[in-house]
Amino acid sequence: MARKVTDACVNCGACEAVCPVGAIAEGDGQHVVDPDVCIDCGACEGECPVGAIEEA
């Protein structure tokens, strides 16, 4: 199951930097996870300073 970024995102980019497959990109005011690319490794979830990433 892929991860998703919630509305709590502060658009800091920490998650994008640690994604090993490039599944995270800056969207309109917050980052977004491409579920077709995400391998559900959880690296982004642990890196998010506001806990805005969770299982989809």
N, C-alpha and C positions, 0 to 999 in steps of 0.2 A: 504494500500500500504506500503510495507516495505521500510526501509531506505537503503542507499548505501553510501559507503565511496569513496570519489573522490581522484584523484591523488594529491590533496593538503595535504593529510595525512602525518604527520611527525612521525607517529608510537609511539606516547607518551603513549598510553594505557588508557587515561582518559575515553574514551568511553566504553571500555571493563569493567572497574570497576563499572560503573553505570548501565549497562544493567541488568534489573531485571529478564530476562529469559535466559541469557547466549548466546545471538545470535551473539555476536561479539567475534572474535578471531584474533590473530596475523597471518597475512598472509606473503607473500613474500615481505618484505619491507614496508608493510602498513597493517592496520587492515582491516578486511572484515566482512560484515554482512551476516548471513545466512538468506535469505528471507523466508525460510520455518519455521524458529523459531521466527523471528522478529514479535512483536505485534504492531509495529508502535506507540509506546508510546511517542517517541521524547526525551526521557531522554538523550540519547547519543548526539543528535544534540545540545542541550543546553550546554553540557559539553565540547565539542570539542573546544580547544583554537584557532584553525585556520579555523574553519567553513568548515571542510572537509566532513560533513555528510549532506545529503539531501534526499528528497523523491526519491525513485527509479522510 
